[in-house]
């Protein structure tokens, strides 16, 4: 079966590749993505352009997940269920957006990433006030922990150490049973 070379398919594979090797060149990324360097360069004229497209794709996915989760008004456990079911968005935010200088150097992308984390922190505050999350830990730590644990699960799935269907269950158990007062 031929490798899909449309922009979305290439971006999806490139996000995984850059998370594994943040310093990979365009040639190395092309090899990991399964396309020629010429194809990758046709789609993205530079490494910076590719990284920028990855950041925008990840942030758009995060926004979709946050909208679906309805963090400010959905029952906390339901909203958490949406977050962990879509853990890849939070994982990629943490694994790619927050560490790539080419993303962090774009003010609108940095602001969007910060807004996602602020929403997660506000959600953690709400979870604390409703008794679902521990109150002896700062809410910003709990919000960041969601992303960090999601990143760990995503990497383990990508490396074949965990099944994709196990990850949300493990995340939920650790976040609730490990964070419950």
BELDA-V585768 format. One record per residue. RES is the residue in three letters. OMEGA is omega in radians with two decimals (* if undefined). NEAR is the number of other ideal C-beta (glycine too) atoms within 10 Angstrom. Layout:
# BELDA-V585768
((RES,OMEGA,NEAR) (RES,OMEGA,NEAR))
This chain:
# BELDA-V585768
((UNK,-3.12,3) (UNK,3.11,5) (UNK,3.09,11) (UNK,-3.13,13) (UNK,3.06,15) (UNK,-3.03,9) (UNK,-3.10,12) (UNK,-3.14,9) (UNK,3.13,14) (UNK,3.12,24) (UNK,3.14,18) (UNK,-3.14,17) (UNK,-3.14,17) (UNK,3.10,25) (UNK,3.10,27) (UNK,-3.10,18) (UNK,-3.11,20) (UNK,3.08,24) (UNK,3.12,20) (UNK,-3.12,13) (UNK,-3.05,11) (UNK,-3.12,13) (UNK,-3.07,6) (UNK,3.09,17) (UNK,3.08,11) (UNK,3.14,16) (UNK,3.12,13) (UNK,3.11,14) (UNK,3.12,22) (UNK,-3.14,22) (UNK,-3.13,15) (UNK,-3.13,16) (UNK,3.12,25) (UNK,3.09,15) (UNK,3.08,21) (UNK,3.09,13) (UNK,3.13,14) (UNK,3.12,9) (UNK,-3.14,15) (UNK,3.14,21) (UNK,3.08,17) (UNK,-3.13,11) (UNK,-3.09,19) (UNK,-3.00,21) (UNK,-3.12,11) (UNK,3.08,11) (UNK,3.12,17) (UNK,3.10,15) (UNK,3.09,14) (UNK,-3.14,24) (UNK,3.10,25) (UNK,3.12,18) (UNK,3.08,17) (UNK,-3.13,24) (UNK,3.13,26) (UNK,3.13,17) (UNK,-3.14,19) (UNK,-3.12,28) (UNK,3.07,22) (UNK,3.10,12) (UNK,3.10,17) (UNK,3.13,25) (UNK,3.10,15) (UNK,-3.12,12) (UNK,3.13,20) (UNK,3.10,22) (UNK,3.12,10) (UNK,-3.09,14) (UNK,-3.12,21) (UNK,-3.04,13) (UNK,-3.10,21) (UNK,-3.00,11) (UNK,3.11,7) (UNK,3.01,15) (UNK,-3.02,11) (UNK,-3.12,18) (UNK,3.10,12) (UNK,3.13,11) (UNK,3.10,20) (UNK,3.10,22) (UNK,3.10,15) (UNK,3.14,17) (UNK,-3.09,25) (UNK,3.08,24) (UNK,-3.14,15) (UNK,-3.05,19) (UNK,-3.10,25) (UNK,3.13,24) (UNK,3.13,22) (UNK,3.13,29) (UNK,-3.11,27) (UNK,3.06,27) (UNK,-3.09,24) (UNK,-3.02,24) (UNK,-3.06,26) (UNK,-3.00,23) (UNK,-3.06,25) (UNK,-3.12,19) (UNK,-3.10,12) (UNK,-3.13,21) (UNK,-3.13,10) (UNK,3.04,16) (UNK,-3.11,22) (UNK,3.13,14) (UNK,3.12,12) (UNK,-3.02,18) (UNK,-3.10,8) (UNK,3.11,10) (UNK,3.08,20) (UNK,3.13,15) (UNK,3.12,10) (UNK,3.11,20) (UNK,3.11,22) (UNK,3.13,11) (UNK,3.09,14) (UNK,-3.12,23) (UNK,3.08,19) (UNK,3.09,12) (UNK,3.10,17) (UNK,3.11,25) (UNK,3.10,18) (UNK,3.08,15) (UNK,3.11,25) (UNK,3.08,26) (UNK,3.13,17) (UNK,3.10,17) (UNK,3.08,24) (UNK,-3.10,20) (UNK,3.12,12) (UNK,3.04,11) (UNK,-3.14,11) (UNK,-3.14,18) (UNK,3.11,24) (UNK,3.09,16) (UNK,-3.14,13) (UNK,3.08,6) (UNK,3.12,13) (UNK,-3.14,13) (UNK,3.14,20) (UNK,3.06,15) (UNK,3.13,13) (UNK,3.11,21) (UNK,3.10,23) (UNK,3.12,17) (UNK,3.08,18) (UNK,-3.14,25) (UNK,-3.11,24) (UNK,3.11,15) (UNK,3.08,21) (UNK,3.11,26) (UNK,3.13,21) (UNK,3.14,19) (UNK,-3.13,25) (UNK,3.12,24) (UNK,-3.14,16) (UNK,3.07,16) (UNK,-3.13,18) (UNK,-3.12,17) (UNK,3.07,10) (UNK,3.14,7) (UNK,-3.11,10) (UNK,3.07,16) (UNK,-3.12,11) (UNK,3.14,13) (UNK,3.09,8) (UNK,-2.99,13) (UNK,-3.14,22) (UNK,3.12,18) (UNK,3.12,12) (UNK,3.13,17) (UNK,-3.14,22) (UNK,-3.13,17) (UNK,-3.12,11) (UNK,-3.14,15) (UNK,-3.10,21) (UNK,-3.10,15) (UNK,3.12,8) (UNK,-3.10,10) (UNK,-3.11,17) (UNK,3.13,10) (UNK,*,9))
